[in-house]
Amino acid sequence: MSLKNFRLFDAHLHIIDGRFPLIPNNGYLPPNFTCGDYLNRMEAYDLAGGAVVSGSFQAFDQTYLIDALKRLGSLFVGVTQISASVSDEEILELNRAGVRAVRFNMKRGGSEETKYLDSLARRVHELAGWHVELYVDSQELNELYPVFIALPAICIDHLGLSKAGFSTLLKLVEKGAHVKATGFGRVDFKIESALKDLFSANPDALMFGTDLPSTRAPRPYEDNDFLLVIETIGAENADKVLFTNAVNFYRPEKIS
């Protein structure tokens, strides 16, 4: 099966450009992975947009993200990290630049403190229609479930990472949460079973992303991850997971 047989909105990718500020996270600084590097890596795909996600090592810097969105073009959107003290105008300016979500990195840090999650999530959703993206281990979901289920719109990264807590992830998905089918080399469970269960719980919730360049992942992204989704979900459903669900979630008016 050719990679170009299915269009892809890459729901999770990172751009790392040393021209812009990078902050060591637990002593870690990633190597460069520029817009050019990303596009070269994806030449074999029918790439129809994507979401550039801020990493822990980028903290609250917006300069790299605005530059990346300009270089990648209007089919790409941004997921940023902002402080609770950010002004309304700054949020709206980022929205005009193509940012569509705020990320809370509960696994690695680098984002705003979790105590601001509820208030900031509601604020950006009311002001700009943004959702919240959560890098969180499913083991923590049961305790956080009342907070997450009350938020206007949320997305959880990397299939939740852990088998422990996966049942709570399924409950969130049934209630409308989105989940990224990303970082297959990061999880501790069988990918195929998780994909089937999540798609069955809510066929509109699952969104595939490459997670390139797979910083700190035990096993980096492989083209076979893309093909695995198609084989597991079925060709008749693949367009939803690879394209439509993400386009609808990241606001379809942005995508030409």
N, C-alpha and C positions, 0 to 999 in steps of 0.2 A: 504494500500500500504506500502511495506517495504522500509525503508530508503536505503537498499542495492540494490534496483532494478536499481538504476542509479549511475554511477560513478561520483565522485565529485572532481574537482580541486577547492579547496576553495580559491577564488580570494582575500579574505581579512580577515586576522586574525592577532591578536597581541599576542606576547609573552612578558611577564613581569617577569623579573627575578631579584630579589633584590640583587643578587651577583654583578650586574653591575650598573653603574650610573643611577640614576633616578632624574629628576629635577621637583620640584613642578610646576604645571601649574595652575595659578590662585588659588594657595593654595592646589591644588588637587594632591595627589599621589595615584596611583592605587594599589590594593593588588596584590600579586603574581599570575601569571597564567603561569606556566612553560610549557616547551615542553611536559613533562609527563602529566600535567593537560590537555593540549589540546588533546593529543592522547587518553587519557582516555575518554574525553568527546565525541570524534568522533568514538568510537569503533563500534557503530551501523551502520556506514556509509561505503560505498565502497570508501574510501578516496584514491585518486590517485594524491596527490600533493596539493600544495597551495602556496600562497604568504604571507609572513610574512611582515607586514607593520609597519614601525616605527611611534610611537605616539608622540604627542607634548611633553610628559614627558620624552622622550628619546633623544630629541634634536639631536645633531650630533654624539652621541655615536655609534660606529660601533661594539664594542666588544660583546654586547649582541646578535647582529644580526648574526655575523659570527659564534658565538657559537651555536645559534639556528639552523642555516642552516646545520651545521655539525651534530647536534643531530637528526634533522628531516630527513636528507638524500637528495639525489640528485633530488628527485621529487619536492622539495620545492625551491622557489626563494625568493629574498628579495626586498623590496621597502624601500629605505633609505632616510634620510635627510642629505644633505651635504651643506657646505658653498660654496660661490662663489669662495673662494680662494683655494679650494681643488686642488691638483695637478693632472695632467693627470695620473701619475703612481698610485696614490691612487684610482682613478676611475677604472683603469684597474685591480688593485688588488681586489677591491670590485666585479668587474665583474667576476673575476676568482673564487671568493668565492660564486657566485650564485646570486648576486644582479642584477636586471634587470630594475630598475626604480628609479627615484628620486621623492620625494613627497614635494609638497608645501601645508602646512596646513594653509589655509587662514581663517579657522574658529576658530582654537584654538591657532595658533602660534606655536613656537618651531622649525620652519623650517627657511630657508633663506628668506630674504625680497623679496616681489613680484617684486621689481624693477629689480631683477636679473633673473626673470623667463625666459624671452625670450633668453637671452644669455646663461644661464646655460642649458636650454632645448636643444638648438641647439648644444651646446658643447658635452653633454653626448650622444646625439643621433649620432652625427658624430663620436665620439670616440669609443663608445661601443654599439651603437644600442639601447640605453635605451629610454623609453618613460617617460612622466611626469604624475604624479597622483595628482589630485587636490581635496582637501577637501574644497569645496566652496559651498555656498548657491546659488541656482538658481536665487535668487533675484538679484544677482550681475552679472549674465551672460550677460545681454544685453550690459552693459557698457564694459565688458571684451571680448565680442565676437570677435572684430577685432584682439585682441592679441591671443586668444585661437585658432582661426581658422587658423592662420598663423603658428602655431607650428607644428613640424614634426609628433608627435604622442602624444595624450593625453587621459587620462581616468579620469572620474569624479566619486567621491565616493558617496555612499548612495543615489542613484537616484536623487541627487541634493538637497535633503532635503525639498524643499518648492514647493508648487503648483505655487506660483508666480515665473515667469521665466521659467516654465516648457516648454513653447513653444520654448524658445531659446535653451534649452537643446535638444529638438527634432531636431532643425536646425543643431546643432553641430553633433548630431548622424548621420543625413542624410549625413553630409560631412565627416564622417569617425571617429568621436570621439567615444571612448568606455565609457560605463557607468557600474558601479557596482550595481547590485541588492543586496544591503547589507543594514544593519541598518534599517530594516522595522519599528522598534520601535522609530525611530528618525524622520520620515517624517510626514507631515501634510496633506497627501492626500490619496486617495484610491489606495492601492498597485496594485490591479488587473488591473485597468485601465491604470496605468503608465506602467506596464509590457507589456501589449498588444500594447500600442502606441509605445513604444521604440522598441519592437521586429518588429513591422510592419515597422517602419522607417528604420531600418537596422538590419536584423536578425543575423549579425555577430558581433554586438556591445555589446550586453548585457552579463554580466558575474556575476554569483552568488557567494556570499561569506557569511560566517557565521557572520563576525564581532566579533567573540569571542575574549575576554570575555565581549564585549559590554560595555566598560567603559563609564560611565556617560550617558548611553542611558536611556531614560524614561522607556522603556520596553526592556529587554535583549533578545537575540536570543532564538528562540524556534524551535524545530524540525518541527513544523507546517509551518514555513517560507519556508523550503525546499520543503515540500509537496505542498504548495500554488503555487510555481513556476511551478511545474509539472502540476497541475490542471489548471492553467491559460494559460500557453503556449501550453500545450498539450504534451502527452508522446512522440509523434513523433518529437517534436522540443526540448524536454528537454535536450538532450545530448549536444546540441550546447550551451545552456545557463549555464549548470552545469559543462561542461568539455571542449568541443572543442574550443569555442571562447577564453577562457582564455589561454589554452595551446598554441594556435596559437599566441596570443598577447604577451605572456611572453617568446617566442622563443621556438619552438618545439624541436630544437636540444638538449635542456636542459633536456627534458623529455624522459626517456627510455621507 
